[in-house]
Amino acid sequence: MVMGEFTQEAQVLVIGSGPGGYAAAFRAADLGLEVTMVDAAPGPGGECLYRGCIPSKTLLSLAELIHDADRADSRGLTFGKPKIDLNRLRAWKDEVIEKLAAGLVTLSKKRGVQLIQGRAEFESSEMVRLHDSEISHIRFRQAILATGSASAPWPGVTMQKGGRIMDSTGALELADVPESLLIVGGGYIALEMGMVYASLGSRVTVTVRSDRLLRGSDADLVAPLIGRLKDVFEAVHFHTVPSAMEEDEKGVEVSWEGVTKDVPTRFDRVLVAVGRRPNTEAIGLEKTKVKVNQQGYVEVDARQRTADSRIFAVGDVAGGPLLAHKAFREGKVAAEVIAGRPSAFDVRAMPAVVYTDPQIAWAGLTEDEAKAQGRPVRVERYPWKFSSRATTMGASEGLTKMLVDPETNRVLGFGVVGRHAEGLISEGVLAVEMGALAEDIGLSIHPHPTLAETVGEVAEIFLGSATHLLPKQPPK
């Protein structure tokens, strides 16, 4: 340590101020602990607020408006072609971010959480050095690592800020609306951003290495989305990946490997969305007892404890589904354990939502997982073409799906594809978490006509008492 450098003491040091970090900091402060939160960014919010969840959903809400206006024509309501003001779109996105960011700063101050800007690097299991900060060192009793993740690069491609080959952060900046856009990857980021750019007027081509989109999701739920993408995107190519990408002033030249028939070789812009990698490099973990697995994620137990007794890890950096709501829960668990509470991350149903049009959401056991485990399940599906509310909305392509243990009638999994799936999935999450029976859902009155009614109806199919479908078996 250099003479004259200022060292601060911290009871709980939170490194990273994204969803996991600020949830941990806020919960720890609420439990009476003294908390310091450090991040290289000037304010809390992390990747989710500034470069992920929030800006993408802001733009997707506008894309949904454009799609709805376009589809209204067939129902006798014509709006005309929308006029796109990119400057105002970007300003609206920034206004949303700034409003939410200001709220987090206010919550931090009112809870007494000290915010320090700087990049933290471990020097030992009880000390970090801060770079680009007025404070040189922080000595801590307990630390919570919440450094998140970053977009995975494409081999051989160096992305430049403002360049034509973009990651999700670059795509969200909306520098322009390219006439042609290639998206490499078939995950939720790829498809959500594809929806945004297609709605603004880009011809979007998607290429994926595998034979399906949204790997890990339920094929039943993805099928209606694929039907929609055929109308929205220029093309989707499977078993196709770039072998090289060369950027110039006017576009990107792409060479291909795999199934390359009819795949263009030149695009105005390229978005690489092939996953994310944890931010565990260059933060001094080798100077602690923290263990990192082969994929680069920090190893933790159910209480978010690492192999170092002083250090916890939460959110993307700790692996598992890279979801903000998972990070929220893990952050609270870490704070509660530090405060001496009997807390643990024990989740049966981790919801996932893809904000495409139609939306996809699922929680609990999926059909593919049940097959892989050799676990017997009974699967019921309620097509939205039988839903009065979905029909009134022109959303009859949707589907609600339920997986039930055939011996106990316990609900094991839920899935929804269609409008407002983001909200409908919560009833399924609650059912799986509380060990509800199909009868609990089927005998709960759902309002008519609503999309939520499809949740009750799929349970009634299992019970043999569905109203808007003929029974498969004698009534029970």
C-alpha positions in Angstrom: 0.0 0.0 0.0 1.4 3.4 -1.0 1.8 6.0 1.8 -0.9 8.7 1.8 -3.5 6.6 0.1 -6.8 6.7 1.8 -8.3 3.4 3.1 -12.0 3.2 4.0 -13.6 0.6 6.2 -16.8 -1.2 5.2 -19.0 -3.6 7.1 -20.6 -4.8 3.8 -19.0 -4.0 0.5 -21.1 -4.6 -2.6 -19.0 -4.7 -5.8 -21.3 -4.0 -8.8 -24.6 -2.0 -8.7 -26.8 -4.0 -11.2 -30.0 -5.8 -10.1 -28.1 -8.3 -7.9 -25.8 -5.6 -6.4 -28.4 -3.0 -5.5 -30.9 -5.6 -4.3 -28.2 -6.9 -1.9 -27.2 -3.4 -0.8 -30.8 -2.3 -0.2 -31.7 -5.5 1.7 -28.5 -5.4 3.8 -29.2 -1.7 4.7 -32.8 -2.5 5.6 -31.4 -5.2 8.0 -29.3 -2.6 9.8 -25.9 -3.2 8.2 -23.6 -0.5 7.0 -23.3 -0.8 3.2 -20.9 0.6 0.6 -21.6 -0.1 -3.0 -18.9 0.4 -5.7 -19.3 0.5 -9.4 -17.3 1.9 -12.3 -20.6 3.5 -13.5 -21.6 6.8 -12.0 -24.9 5.4 -10.6 -26.7 2.1 -9.8 -28.6 0.1 -12.3 -26.0 -1.9 -14.1 -26.2 -3.5 -17.5 -30.0 -4.2 -17.1 -30.9 -0.5 -16.7 -28.5 1.2 -19.0 -27.7 -1.3 -21.7 -30.1 -4.3 -21.4 -33.6 -5.0 -20.0 -34.9 -1.5 -19.7 -33.8 0.1 -23.0 -34.7 -3.0 -25.0 -38.2 -3.2 -23.5 -38.7 0.5 -24.1 -38.0 0.0 -27.8 -40.0 -3.2 -27.9 -43.1 -1.3 -26.5 -42.8 1.0 -29.5 -42.3 -1.9 -31.9 -45.5 -3.5 -30.5 -47.4 -0.2 -31.2 -46.2 -0.3 -34.8 -47.2 -3.9 -35.2 -50.6 -3.3 -33.7 -51.2 -0.3 -35.9 -50.3 -2.3 -39.0 -52.5 -5.3 -38.1 -55.5 -3.0 -37.3 -56.0 -2.4 -41.0 -57.6 -5.8 -41.4 -60.1 -4.9 -38.7 -61.3 -1.7 -40.2 -58.9 0.7 -38.5 -56.2 2.4 -40.6 -53.5 4.5 -39.1 -51.2 4.9 -42.1 -47.5 4.3 -42.3 -45.7 5.5 -39.1 -43.2 8.3 -39.3 -40.0 7.3 -37.4 -38.2 10.1 -35.6 -35.0 8.4 -34.4 -33.9 11.3 -32.4 -37.1 11.3 -30.4 -37.0 7.5 -30.0 -33.5 7.7 -28.6 -34.6 10.6 -26.3 -37.6 8.7 -25.0 -35.4 5.7 -24.2 -32.9 7.9 -22.4 -35.7 9.6 -20.5 -37.0 6.2 -19.2 -33.5 5.2 -18.1 -32.7 8.5 -16.4 -36.0 8.4 -14.5 -35.4 4.9 -13.2 -31.7 5.7 -12.5 -32.7 8.7 -10.4 -35.1 6.5 -8.4 -32.3 4.1 -7.5 -30.0 6.9 -6.4 -32.8 8.3 -4.2 -33.4 4.8 -2.7 -29.7 4.4 -2.0 -29.5 7.7 -0.2 -32.6 7.1 1.9 -31.3 3.7 2.9 -28.0 5.1 3.9 -26.1 3.1 1.2 -22.8 4.8 0.3 -22.2 5.0 -3.4 -18.6 5.1 -4.7 -17.6 5.3 -8.3 -14.6 3.3 -9.2 -13.4 -0.1 -10.4 -12.7 -2.6 -7.6 -9.9 -5.2 -7.7 -9.3 -7.6 -4.8 -5.9 -7.4 -3.2 -6.8 -10.0 -0.5 -9.8 -11.6 1.1 -10.4 -8.4 3.1 -9.2 -5.6 0.9 -9.9 -4.1 -2.5 -8.1 -1.5 -4.5 -10.2 1.1 -6.3 -9.1 2.4 -9.7 -10.4 5.7 -11.0 -11.7 6.7 -7.6 -10.8 9.3 -4.9 -10.7 6.4 -2.4 -7.7 4.1 -2.9 -8.7 1.0 -0.8 -11.6 -0.4 1.0 -11.2 -2.9 3.8 -14.3 -5.0 4.3 -15.8 -7.5 6.7 -18.0 -9.1 4.1 -18.1 -8.5 0.3 -20.8 -9.3 -2.2 -19.5 -9.7 -5.7 -22.1 -8.6 -8.3 -20.1 -7.7 -11.4 -22.5 -9.2 -13.9 -21.7 -10.3 -17.4 -20.9 -8.9 -20.8 -21.8 -9.8 -24.4 -19.7 -12.7 -25.8 -17.5 -11.7 -28.7 -17.4 -13.4 -32.1 -14.0 -15.1 -32.8 -11.8 -13.0 -35.0 -14.0 -9.9 -34.8 -13.1 -6.7 -32.9 -16.1 -4.5 -32.3 -15.5 -0.8 -32.4 -17.8 1.7 -30.7 -20.0 3.1 -33.4 -19.0 0.3 -35.8 -21.2 -1.6 -38.2 -20.6 -4.9 -36.4 -22.5 -4.4 -33.1 -23.2 -6.2 -29.8 -26.5 -5.6 -28.1 -25.2 -2.4 -26.5 -24.4 -0.9 -29.9 -27.7 -2.1 -31.3 -29.6 -0.3 -28.5 -28.0 3.0 -29.4 -30.1 3.1 -32.6 -27.5 4.9 -34.6 -29.7 4.4 -37.7 -32.2 2.1 -39.2 -30.1 -0.1 -41.6 -31.8 -1.2 -44.8 -30.4 -4.7 -44.1 -29.4 -6.2 -40.8 -27.8 -9.6 -40.1 -28.3 -11.0 -36.6 -26.0 -13.8 -35.6 -27.7 -15.8 -32.8 -31.1 -17.2 -32.0 -31.6 -16.3 -28.4 -33.9 -13.9 -26.8 -31.6 -10.8 -27.3 -31.3 -11.7 -31.0 -35.0 -12.0 -31.5 -36.1 -9.1 -29.4 -33.7 -6.7 -31.2 -34.7 -8.2 -34.5 -38.3 -7.3 -33.7 -37.3 -3.7 -32.9 -35.3 -3.2 -36.1 -37.8 -5.0 -38.3 -40.6 -2.8 -36.9 -38.6 0.3 -37.8 -38.1 -0.9 -41.4 -35.0 -3.0 -41.5 -34.8 -6.2 -43.5 -33.7 -8.6 -40.8 -31.9 -11.9 -41.5 -31.2 -14.3 -38.6 -28.6 -17.1 -38.7 -28.1 -19.7 -36.0 -25.6 -22.5 -35.6 -28.2 -25.1 -34.3 -31.6 -26.3 -35.7 -33.8 -24.2 -33.5 -34.5 -20.8 -32.0 -34.5 -20.1 -28.3 -32.7 -23.2 -27.2 -33.9 -24.3 -23.7 -37.4 -23.1 -24.2 -40.4 -25.2 -25.1 -40.9 -26.1 -28.8 -44.7 -25.7 -28.4 -44.2 -22.2 -27.3 -41.7 -21.3 -30.0 -43.9 -22.6 -32.9 -46.3 -19.6 -33.0 -43.4 -17.2 -32.8 -41.6 -18.8 -35.7 -44.8 -18.4 -37.7 -44.8 -14.7 -36.9 -41.1 -14.3 -37.7 -41.7 -15.6 -41.2 -43.8 -12.4 -41.8 -41.6 -10.0 -39.8 -38.0 -11.1 -40.8 -36.5 -11.4 -44.2 -35.3 -14.9 -43.4 -34.1 -17.3 -40.6 -31.3 -19.7 -41.6 -30.4 -22.7 -39.4 -27.1 -24.5 -39.3 -25.5 -21.3 -40.7 -22.7 -19.3 -39.1 -20.3 -16.6 -40.4 -16.7 -17.8 -41.1 -15.5 -14.3 -41.4 -16.9 -10.7 -41.2 -15.1 -7.7 -42.8 -16.4 -4.2 -42.1 -16.0 -1.2 -44.4 -17.5 2.3 -44.6 -20.7 1.2 -46.3 -21.4 -2.2 -44.7 -20.2 -5.7 -43.7 -19.0 -8.4 -46.0 -19.8 -11.9 -44.6 -18.4 -15.3 -45.5 -20.4 -18.4 -44.5 -20.0 -22.0 -43.4 -22.8 -24.5 -43.0 -26.0 -24.4 -45.0 -25.3 -21.3 -47.0 -27.8 -21.5 -49.9 -29.7 -18.2 -50.4 -27.8 -16.5 -47.6 -26.7 -12.9 -48.6 -23.1 -12.0 -48.2 -23.4 -8.3 -47.6 -25.4 -6.3 -45.0 -25.5 -2.7 -43.8 -25.0 -3.8 -40.2 -24.4 -7.0 -38.2 -25.6 -7.7 -34.6 -23.7 -10.4 -32.8 -25.9 -11.9 -30.1 -24.4 -15.2 -29.2 -24.6 -15.2 -25.4 -22.8 -13.6 -22.5 -19.8 -14.2 -20.4 -19.2 -13.5 -16.7 -17.2 -10.4 -15.6 -14.7 -12.4 -13.5 -11.4 -11.4 -15.2 -9.1 -8.7 -14.0 -10.8 -8.2 -10.7 -8.2 -10.0 -8.5 -10.1 -13.1 -7.6 -6.8 -15.1 -7.7 -5.8 -13.1 -4.6 -8.8 -14.6 -2.7 -10.0 -18.1 -2.0 -12.9 -17.7 -4.4 -13.2 -20.5 -6.9 -14.2 -20.0 -10.6 -15.4 -22.9 -12.8 -14.3 -23.7 -16.4 -16.9 -21.4 -17.8 -15.6 -18.5 -15.7 -18.5 -18.3 -13.3 -18.0 -18.0 -9.5 -18.9 -21.1 -7.6 -21.5 -20.5 -4.8 -23.6 -22.6 -2.5 -27.4 -22.1 -1.8 -26.6 -19.2 0.5 -24.5 -17.4 -2.2 -21.3 -18.1 -0.3 -18.1 -18.6 -2.3 -15.2 -20.7 -1.1 -13.9 -17.6 0.6 -15.8 -17.1 3.9 -15.8 -13.3 3.5 -17.0 -13.2 0.0 -20.5 -13.8 -1.6 -21.5 -13.7 -5.2 -24.8 -13.0 -6.9 -26.4 -12.5 -10.3 -24.8 -13.3 -13.7 -21.3 -13.7 -12.2 -22.6 -16.6 -10.2 -24.0 -18.5 -13.2 -27.3 -20.1 -13.8 -30.0 -18.3 -15.8 -28.7 -14.8 -16.5 -31.9 -13.0 -15.4 -32.3 -9.8 -13.4 -35.1 -11.3 -11.2 -32.8 -14.2 -10.3 -30.1 -11.7 -9.4 -32.6 -9.8 -7.2 -33.4 -12.9 -5.2 -29.8 -13.9 -4.9 -28.8 -10.5 -3.7 -31.4 -10.6 -1.0 -30.3 -14.0 0.1 -26.7 -12.9 0.4 -27.6 -9.9 2.5 -29.9 -12.0 4.8 -27.2 -14.6 5.3 -24.6 -11.9 6.2 -27.2 -10.5 8.6 -27.6 -13.8 10.3 -30.9 -14.7 8.8 -31.8 -18.3 7.9 -32.0 -17.6 4.1 -31.2 -19.7 1.0 -31.8 -19.6 -2.7 -34.4 -22.4 -3.0 -36.5 -21.8 -6.1 -38.7 -24.3 -7.9 -39.9 -22.1 -10.7 -37.6 -19.5 -12.2 -39.7 -17.6 -14.8 -38.3 -16.7 -18.2 -39.9 -14.2 -20.5 -39.0 -13.4 -24.1 -40.5 -10.0 -25.1 -41.0 -10.8 -28.8 -44.4 -10.6 -30.5 -45.9 -12.9 -29.5 -44.3 -13.1 -26.1 -43.1 -16.4 -24.7 -42.9 -17.2 -21.0 -42.3 -20.4 -19.0 -41.6 -21.5 -15.5 -40.9 -24.8 -13.7 -40.4 -28.1 -15.5 -40.5 -28.0 -19.3 -41.5 -31.0 -21.5 -38.0 -31.5 -22.8 -36.6 -31.5 -19.3 -39.2 -34.1 -18.2 -38.2 -36.3 -21.1 -34.5 -36.0 -20.4 -35.2 -36.9 -16.7 -37.5 -39.8 -17.7 -40.1 -38.2 -15.5 -43.7 -39.0 -16.3 -45.9 -36.0 -16.7 -49.3 -35.2 -18.2 -49.2 -32.3 -20.6 -52.3 -30.2 -21.3 -52.6 -27.4 -23.9 -55.2 -24.7 -24.3 -55.1 -23.1 -27.7 -56.1 -19.5 -27.7 -58.3 -19.9 -30.7 -60.9 -21.1 -28.2 -60.4 -18.0 -26.0 -63.0 -15.3 -26.3 -60.6 -12.5 -25.1 -57.8 -13.6 -27.4 -60.2 -13.6 -30.4 -61.3 -10.1 -29.6 -57.6 -9.0 -29.6 -56.7 -10.8 -32.7 -54.3 -12.9 -30.7 -55.7 -16.4 -31.3 -52.3 -17.9 -32.2 -51.4 -18.1 -28.5 -51.2 -21.1 -26.3 -51.3 -21.9 -22.6 -49.6 -25.1 -21.4 -49.4 -27.0 -18.1 -47.4 -30.0 -16.9 -48.8 -32.0 -14.1 -47.6 -35.0 -12.1 -50.1 -37.7 -13.1 -50.0 -39.4 -9.7 -50.3 -36.4 -7.3 -51.9 -33.9 -9.7 -49.2 -31.3 -8.6 -48.4 -28.6 -11.1 -44.8 -29.0 -12.2 -44.5 -26.5 -15.1 -46.2 -23.8 -17.0 -45.8 -22.1 -20.3 -47.5 -19.3 -22.3 -47.1 -17.9 -25.7 -49.1 -14.9 -26.7 -50.0 -11.3 -25.8 -49.2 -10.4 -22.2 -47.5 -13.7 -21.5 -45.2 -11.7 -19.2 -48.0 -11.2 -16.7 -49.8 -14.5 -17.2 -46.8 -16.6 -16.2 -46.9 -15.4 -12.6 -49.9 -17.6 -11.7 -47.9 -20.6 -13.0 -44.9 -19.5 -10.9 -47.0 -19.3 -7.8 -48.6 -22.7 -8.5 -45.3 -24.5 -8.9 -43.7 -22.8 -5.9 -46.5 -23.6 -3.5 -47.0 -27.1 -4.8 -50.5 -26.4 -6.0 -52.7 -29.1 -7.5 -54.4 -28.8 -10.9 -57.6 -28.6 -8.9 -56.4 -25.5 -7.1 -56.2 -23.7 -10.4 -59.1 -25.2 -12.1 -61.5 -24.6 -9.2 -60.3 -20.9 -8.8 -62.7 -18.7 -10.7 -60.9 -16.7 -13.4 -62.7 -13.6 -14.8 -64.3 -13.8 -18.3 -63.4 -12.7 -20.9 -59.6 -12.5 -20.0 -56.4 -14.1 -21.2 -55.9 -15.2 -17.6 -59.0 -17.4 -18.1 -56.8 -19.7 -20.3 -54.8 -20.6 -17.2 -58.0 -21.8 -15.5 -59.1 -23.6 -18.7 -55.9 -25.6 -19.2 -56.3 -26.8 -15.6 -59.9 -27.7 -16.3 -58.8 -29.8 -19.3 -56.7 -31.9 -16.9 -59.8 -32.2 -14.7 -62.1 -33.1 -17.5 -64.3 -30.1 -16.9 -63.3 -27.6 -19.6 -66.1 -25.4 -20.9 -64.8 -24.3 -24.3 -63.3 -27.7 -25.3 -64.8 -31.1 -25.5 -63.6 -33.3 -22.6 -61.0 -35.9 -23.4 -62.2 -38.2 -20.6 -65.3 -38.6 -18.5 -65.9 -35.8 -16.0 -64.4 -36.2 -12.6 
